[in-house]
């Protein structure tokens, strides 16, 4: 049976009542499992993770997008995270018995429905992108909600679905398909954000680092530390241990120590098991030797 | 749905035709999955791993024991591994939706059936043991096949099922229930078996080491190395990384390096993920953050 993961991000991270209403359509539906939702007050953003049967997940997410469209007014939205819509971004990730092409089809179906049902312009991104300019979410979202009118006047930024006109309260939405991504943060025993920033630059692709690492610096003042915050966009090619060792190695230059790390949201088993296989120097090991691999259909 | 794992060990590691016949009843049965079977020529022993629905697994294993009883004559059996029966040992491990008590019940049912159907004396061991003397398999098997007549004359070694008389070709059988165990070997860049032996002694419980490590030395002449071979009998209390670091630490005394390691048979996901959580210093991590945990019912 095919299983898809979907991680819609909504522009509401503070009003608990609204958050519960947005999540409600994802609860208790047959074939749909709400795994996790985390609201961030500073970001003013809600990240939701659901898995289940592709069509049922798509329909439930379509409902949730409807609720978010009703409840969120982007004209009053302030937060630290860049965004251009009430439902800002909505990626599909193929998990089991489905291909990336299947996930792309699902993204397009949802895009079509969102545009026709809610009158929101839809941009397809990552693997679902219809041209290379639209692969990178940051480029698609550039200008944010406040710049949408101007962006939509540009002939190069015609939406993939819907009219070239922003929704007056919900803005626009980016819908895509992508590989599983690991949100991984490494803690440094320094409060100097400049150091975290310099380390992030050495390891990330955009400045010459590893191909599948996106990275930036974050302050964590309540713990008197900083973080290198990362997206590992293909853990089969850039493993977690490589990111970890690279940060440790660069930190040494500043006399700074790595004091721990954290995974935000879910992480594929394979990525973690690769870390232990590296650390233990395991020979002749593959996922079929993991008991649980044999318990899944 | 309850799932049990069963790992019968048969005293035949050389004759491929016989091996296939023994394994045959474990193939293609609804509710029973043959995961793995490995024959060792030096040991002259076959280790089989099956999982599935408790009763169906038990019935299929009962059949396989019947085949082994017909095919193996212990009077002609020679090998490096200690053994006292054609089917030497048969542990049940509760995997999902069942308790250790359920696994013990299953062991007793199988024991009863083996004794009455095949006339083989049965000893219950580990968690299924009927007295503390019988918990340790090594004690139960002490004297091996050749010492069975004498052992069965001892009033303290009345079998748990069947008459106090060995089967004339199949000997006796130990049936038990236990926690998952990890068969874990660490490779040393020395051919000196004495060093492997000394390291094994420092880390194993019986000589003052970690509570849940059994360990011994093994020669691997074809690779000009030795191994510390281990059973980690409770990986939730003695983790794999602890065994690994302990061996590395002791090896240093002899100027010897750890050059890798291997897992024999299957390994629970939790044990490997604990290793990566240690290595990465993961904060706020638990198994629910592993995607696959959410894919299993």
Interface residues (C-beta under 8 A of the other chain):
Chain A: X3 X5 X33 X35 X51 X95 X96 X180 X187 X240 X241 X244 X258 X259 X260 X261 X262 X263 X265 X266 X267 X268 X269 X272 X273 X275 X276 X277 X279 X280 X281 X282 X283 X284 X285 X289 X290 X291 X292 X293 X294 X295 X296
Chain B: X3 X5 X33 X35 X51 X95 X96 X180 X187 X240 X241 X244 X258 X259 X260 X261 X262 X263 X265 X266 X267 X268 X269 X272 X273 X275 X276 X277 X279 X280 X281 X282 X283 X284 X285 X289 X290 X291 X292 X293 X294 X295 X296
